[in-house]
Amino acid sequence: MRKDLTGRKFGSLSVVELAQPDENNDRKWICKCDCGNITHVYGYSLNHGHYKSCGCQHAAKRDAGLKQHINADTTFGTRKSALTSKLHKKNKSGHKGVRWVEARRKWQANIGYQGRQINLGYFNDKESAIIARKAAEEKYHKPHLEDDV
């Protein structure tokens, strides 16, 4: 026998009524969240605390955590974690910020700093582009990495 959950409150969810059975003959409860959204949840999940909202609280908490992480990770508009991250899987040069530009038939070096891309130039050989990129890392990134030490 199914317990009647109508009118009960589970976190931010208020149980409105029992929904009609679906194609698997499963029955869920129709719940209204404090934010105004309607969601369908199994009674077991409500009773055991698996669902406390329609998901709105999770999204708000996630967004707040992401904003906090970005603020803690950012110095002078540059994200420190991006400076030490691995190479992208499609990188063919073996070095960050160095790529082959087929249209010019040259190697290009660039560096990201404070939310913008700085073009370091085009080079005939990959080694020159790598040297330019490493010099730019010393100039732009190294001071921010040393802030943590």
ChimeraX commands (.cxc) that place a marker at each C-alpha (Angstrom):
marker #1 position 0.00,0.00,0.00 radius 0.5
marker #1 position 1.28,3.44,-1.01 radius 0.5
marker #1 position 1.63,6.16,1.64 radius 0.5
marker #1 position -0.20,9.37,0.79 radius 0.5
marker #1 position 2.38,12.15,0.56 radius 0.5
marker #1 position -0.06,14.83,-0.62 radius 0.5
marker #1 position 0.50,18.10,1.24 radius 0.5
marker #1 position 3.84,17.03,2.74 radius 0.5
marker #1 position 6.97,19.13,2.32 radius 0.5
marker #1 position 10.42,17.72,1.52 radius 0.5
marker #1 position 13.02,20.48,1.53 radius 0.5
marker #1 position 11.74,23.00,-1.03 radius 0.5
marker #1 position 9.33,20.50,-2.62 radius 0.5
marker #1 position 5.63,20.46,-1.72 radius 0.5
marker #1 position 3.80,17.33,-2.84 radius 0.5
marker #1 position 0.71,18.26,-4.87 radius 0.5
marker #1 position -0.70,14.91,-6.00 radius 0.5
marker #1 position 0.09,11.43,-7.29 radius 0.5
marker #1 position 0.76,11.39,-11.04 radius 0.5
marker #1 position -0.79,8.92,-13.47 radius 0.5
marker #1 position 1.30,5.76,-14.10 radius 0.5
marker #1 position 3.81,5.94,-16.97 radius 0.5
marker #1 position 4.48,3.27,-19.62 radius 0.5
marker #1 position 6.33,1.12,-17.01 radius 0.5
marker #1 position 3.41,1.47,-14.58 radius 0.5
marker #1 position 5.66,3.59,-12.33 radius 0.5
marker #1 position 3.96,6.33,-10.37 radius 0.5
marker #1 position 5.64,9.51,-9.31 radius 0.5
marker #1 position 4.48,12.37,-7.14 radius 0.5
marker #1 position 3.88,15.79,-8.69 radius 0.5
marker #1 position 5.76,18.32,-6.58 radius 0.5
marker #1 position 5.93,22.10,-6.66 radius 0.5
marker #1 position 9.25,23.67,-5.77 radius 0.5
marker #1 position 9.50,26.92,-3.79 radius 0.5
marker #1 position 10.94,28.52,-6.94 radius 0.5
marker #1 position 7.67,27.73,-8.80 radius 0.5
marker #1 position 8.83,24.81,-10.95 radius 0.5
marker #1 position 6.87,21.57,-11.11 radius 0.5
marker #1 position 8.75,18.25,-10.98 radius 0.5
marker #1 position 7.86,14.54,-10.77 radius 0.5
marker #1 position 9.62,12.49,-8.10 radius 0.5
marker #1 position 9.36,8.93,-6.77 radius 0.5
marker #1 position 8.04,8.69,-3.22 radius 0.5
marker #1 position 11.07,6.65,-2.17 radius 0.5
marker #1 position 13.36,9.47,-3.32 radius 0.5
marker #1 position 11.37,12.04,-1.37 radius 0.5
marker #1 position 11.22,9.94,1.80 radius 0.5
marker #1 position 14.96,9.23,1.74 radius 0.5
marker #1 position 16.06,12.80,1.03 radius 0.5
marker #1 position 17.36,12.20,-2.49 radius 0.5
marker #1 position 15.38,15.19,-3.79 radius 0.5
marker #1 position 14.95,18.43,-1.88 radius 0.5
marker #1 position 14.32,20.79,-4.80 radius 0.5
marker #1 position 13.66,20.76,-8.54 radius 0.5
marker #1 position 17.37,21.34,-9.12 radius 0.5
marker #1 position 17.31,25.11,-8.75 radius 0.5
marker #1 position 19.30,24.99,-5.50 radius 0.5
marker #1 position 21.93,22.74,-7.07 radius 0.5
marker #1 position 22.41,25.15,-9.97 radius 0.5
marker #1 position 22.67,28.16,-7.65 radius 0.5
marker #1 position 25.17,26.38,-5.40 radius 0.5
marker #1 position 27.20,25.23,-8.43 radius 0.5
marker #1 position 27.27,28.72,-9.93 radius 0.5
marker #1 position 28.32,30.28,-6.61 radius 0.5
marker #1 position 31.10,27.70,-6.23 radius 0.5
marker #1 position 32.32,28.28,-9.77 radius 0.5
marker #1 position 32.39,32.04,-9.26 radius 0.5
marker #1 position 34.31,31.59,-6.00 radius 0.5
marker #1 position 36.82,29.27,-7.73 radius 0.5
marker #1 position 37.38,31.71,-10.60 radius 0.5
marker #1 position 37.86,34.63,-8.20 radius 0.5
marker #1 position 40.37,32.65,-6.12 radius 0.5
marker #1 position 42.16,31.41,-9.25 radius 0.5
marker #1 position 42.41,34.80,-10.95 radius 0.5
marker #1 position 45.22,37.30,-10.51 radius 0.5
marker #1 position 45.17,40.54,-12.51 radius 0.5
marker #1 position 42.63,39.03,-14.92 radius 0.5
marker #1 position 44.66,35.87,-15.60 radius 0.5
marker #1 position 43.62,32.39,-14.42 radius 0.5
marker #1 position 46.55,30.64,-12.74 radius 0.5
marker #1 position 45.22,27.14,-13.44 radius 0.5
marker #1 position 45.26,27.90,-17.19 radius 0.5
marker #1 position 48.97,28.75,-16.97 radius 0.5
marker #1 position 49.90,25.30,-15.68 radius 0.5
marker #1 position 47.33,23.17,-17.52 radius 0.5
marker #1 position 48.23,20.36,-19.92 radius 0.5
marker #1 position 48.52,20.72,-23.67 radius 0.5
marker #1 position 45.31,20.42,-25.65 radius 0.5
marker #1 position 44.95,17.01,-27.29 radius 0.5
marker #1 position 44.93,18.58,-30.78 radius 0.5
marker #1 position 48.19,20.47,-30.20 radius 0.5
marker #1 position 50.63,19.40,-32.93 radius 0.5
marker #1 position 53.64,21.56,-32.03 radius 0.5
marker #1 position 54.17,20.05,-28.58 radius 0.5
marker #1 position 54.21,23.52,-27.00 radius 0.5
marker #1 position 51.44,25.76,-25.69 radius 0.5
marker #1 position 50.75,28.81,-27.80 radius 0.5
marker #1 position 52.70,27.59,-30.83 radius 0.5
marker #1 position 50.88,26.48,-33.98 radius 0.5
marker #1 position 51.43,25.99,-37.68 radius 0.5
marker #1 position 49.54,28.44,-39.93 radius 0.5
marker #1 position 49.13,26.76,-43.31 radius 0.5
marker #1 position 47.96,29.91,-45.11 radius 0.5
marker #1 position 51.22,31.70,-44.25 radius 0.5
marker #1 position 53.36,28.56,-44.20 radius 0.5
marker #1 position 54.84,29.77,-40.91 radius 0.5
marker #1 position 54.75,29.02,-37.20 radius 0.5
marker #1 position 52.75,31.42,-35.04 radius 0.5
marker #1 position 53.32,32.08,-31.35 radius 0.5
marker #1 position 50.73,33.67,-29.10 radius 0.5
marker #1 position 49.95,33.96,-25.41 radius 0.5
marker #1 position 46.79,34.62,-23.44 radius 0.5
marker #1 position 46.97,37.35,-20.84 radius 0.5
marker #1 position 44.22,39.15,-18.94 radius 0.5
marker #1 position 41.46,37.72,-21.12 radius 0.5
marker #1 position 43.02,38.56,-24.49 radius 0.5
marker #1 position 45.33,36.88,-26.99 radius 0.5
marker #1 position 48.65,38.54,-27.75 radius 0.5
marker #1 position 50.18,37.63,-31.12 radius 0.5
marker #1 position 53.94,37.17,-30.65 radius 0.5
marker #1 position 54.62,36.89,-34.35 radius 0.5
marker #1 position 55.12,34.47,-37.23 radius 0.5
marker #1 position 58.32,32.45,-37.57 radius 0.5
marker #1 position 59.98,30.37,-40.29 radius 0.5
marker #1 position 60.96,27.63,-37.84 radius 0.5
marker #1 position 59.21,26.09,-34.87 radius 0.5
marker #1 position 62.17,26.62,-32.51 radius 0.5
marker #1 position 62.03,30.42,-32.95 radius 0.5
marker #1 position 58.30,30.40,-32.18 radius 0.5
marker #1 position 58.93,28.30,-29.04 radius 0.5
marker #1 position 61.65,30.72,-27.89 radius 0.5
marker #1 position 59.27,33.68,-28.38 radius 0.5
marker #1 position 56.52,31.91,-26.45 radius 0.5
marker #1 position 58.87,31.03,-23.55 radius 0.5
marker #1 position 60.08,34.65,-23.37 radius 0.5
marker #1 position 56.45,35.83,-23.24 radius 0.5
marker #1 position 55.69,33.30,-20.46 radius 0.5
marker #1 position 58.56,34.78,-18.45 radius 0.5
marker #1 position 57.23,38.29,-19.04 radius 0.5
marker #1 position 53.49,37.72,-18.57 radius 0.5
marker #1 position 52.91,34.52,-16.60 radius 0.5
marker #1 position 55.90,34.00,-14.30 radius 0.5
marker #1 position 55.10,36.97,-11.97 radius 0.5
marker #1 position 51.60,35.54,-11.36 radius 0.5
marker #1 position 52.85,32.02,-10.71 radius 0.5
marker #1 position 55.37,33.36,-8.19 radius 0.5
marker #1 position 52.53,35.02,-6.24 radius 0.5
marker #1 position 51.53,31.58,-4.92 radius 0.5
marker #1 position 55.01,30.55,-3.76 radius 0.5
marker link #1:1,2 radius 0.2
marker link #1:2,3 radius 0.2
marker link #1:3,4 radius 0.2
marker link #1:4,5 radius 0.2
marker link #1:5,6 radius 0.2
marker link #1:6,7 radius 0.2
marker link #1:7,8 radius 0.2
marker link #1:8,9 radius 0.2
marker link #1:9,10 radius 0.2
marker link #1:10,11 radius 0.2
marker link #1:11,12 radius 0.2
marker link #1:12,13 radius 0.2
marker link #1:13,14 radius 0.2
marker link #1:14,15 radius 0.2
marker link #1:15,16 radius 0.2
marker link #1:16,17 radius 0.2
marker link #1:17,18 radius 0.2
marker link #1:18,19 radius 0.2
marker link #1:19,20 radius 0.2
marker link #1:20,21 radius 0.2
marker link #1:21,22 radius 0.2
marker link #1:22,23 radius 0.2
marker link #1:23,24 radius 0.2
marker link #1:24,25 radius 0.2
marker link #1:25,26 radius 0.2
marker link #1:26,27 radius 0.2
marker link #1:27,28 radius 0.2
marker link #1:28,29 radius 0.2
marker link #1:29,30 radius 0.2
marker link #1:30,31 radius 0.2
marker link #1:31,32 radius 0.2
marker link #1:32,33 radius 0.2
marker link #1:33,34 radius 0.2
marker link #1:34,35 radius 0.2
marker link #1:35,36 radius 0.2
marker link #1:36,37 radius 0.2
marker link #1:37,38 radius 0.2
marker link #1:38,39 radius 0.2
marker link #1:39,40 radius 0.2
marker link #1:40,41 radius 0.2
marker link #1:41,42 radius 0.2
marker link #1:42,43 radius 0.2
marker link #1:43,44 radius 0.2
marker link #1:44,45 radius 0.2
marker link #1:45,46 radius 0.2
marker link #1:46,47 radius 0.2
marker link #1:47,48 radius 0.2
marker link #1:48,49 radius 0.2
marker link #1:49,50 radius 0.2
marker link #1:50,51 radius 0.2
marker link #1:51,52 radius 0.2
marker link #1:52,53 radius 0.2
marker link #1:53,54 radius 0.2
marker link #1:54,55 radius 0.2
marker link #1:55,56 radius 0.2
marker link #1:56,57 radius 0.2
marker link #1:57,58 radius 0.2
marker link #1:58,59 radius 0.2
marker link #1:59,60 radius 0.2
marker link #1:60,61 radius 0.2
marker link #1:61,62 radius 0.2
marker link #1:62,63 radius 0.2
marker link #1:63,64 radius 0.2
marker link #1:64,65 radius 0.2
marker link #1:65,66 radius 0.2
marker link #1:66,67 radius 0.2
marker link #1:67,68 radius 0.2
marker link #1:68,69 radius 0.2
marker link #1:69,70 radius 0.2
marker link #1:70,71 radius 0.2
marker link #1:71,72 radius 0.2
marker link #1:72,73 radius 0.2
marker link #1:73,74 radius 0.2
marker link #1:74,75 radius 0.2
marker link #1:75,76 radius 0.2
marker link #1:76,77 radius 0.2
marker link #1:77,78 radius 0.2
marker link #1:78,79 radius 0.2
marker link #1:79,80 radius 0.2
marker link #1:80,81 radius 0.2
marker link #1:81,82 radius 0.2
marker link #1:82,83 radius 0.2
marker link #1:83,84 radius 0.2
marker link #1:84,85 radius 0.2
marker link #1:85,86 radius 0.2
marker link #1:86,87 radius 0.2
marker link #1:87,88 radius 0.2
marker link #1:88,89 radius 0.2
marker link #1:89,90 radius 0.2
marker link #1:90,91 radius 0.2
marker link #1:91,92 radius 0.2
marker link #1:92,93 radius 0.2
marker link #1:93,94 radius 0.2
marker link #1:94,95 radius 0.2
marker link #1:95,96 radius 0.2
marker link #1:96,97 radius 0.2
marker link #1:97,98 radius 0.2
marker link #1:98,99 radius 0.2
marker link #1:99,100 radius 0.2
marker link #1:100,101 radius 0.2
marker link #1:101,102 radius 0.2
marker link #1:102,103 radius 0.2
marker link #1:103,104 radius 0.2
marker link #1:104,105 radius 0.2
marker link #1:105,106 radius 0.2
marker link #1:106,107 radius 0.2
marker link #1:107,108 radius 0.2
marker link #1:108,109 radius 0.2
marker link #1:109,110 radius 0.2
marker link #1:110,111 radius 0.2
marker link #1:111,112 radius 0.2
marker link #1:112,113 radius 0.2
marker link #1:113,114 radius 0.2
marker link #1:114,115 radius 0.2
marker link #1:115,116 radius 0.2
marker link #1:116,117 radius 0.2
marker link #1:117,118 radius 0.2
marker link #1:118,119 radius 0.2
marker link #1:119,120 radius 0.2
marker link #1:120,121 radius 0.2
marker link #1:121,122 radius 0.2
marker link #1:122,123 radius 0.2
marker link #1:123,124 radius 0.2
marker link #1:124,125 radius 0.2
marker link #1:125,126 radius 0.2
marker link #1:126,127 radius 0.2
marker link #1:127,128 radius 0.2
marker link #1:128,129 radius 0.2
marker link #1:129,130 radius 0.2
marker link #1:130,131 radius 0.2
marker link #1:131,132 radius 0.2
marker link #1:132,133 radius 0.2
marker link #1:133,134 radius 0.2
marker link #1:134,135 radius 0.2
marker link #1:135,136 radius 0.2
marker link #1:136,137 radius 0.2
marker link #1:137,138 radius 0.2
marker link #1:138,139 radius 0.2
marker link #1:139,140 radius 0.2
marker link #1:140,141 radius 0.2
marker link #1:141,142 radius 0.2
marker link #1:142,143 radius 0.2
marker link #1:143,144 radius 0.2
marker link #1:144,145 radius 0.2
marker link #1:145,146 radius 0.2
marker link #1:146,147 radius 0.2
marker link #1:147,148 radius 0.2
marker link #1:148,149 radius 0.2
view
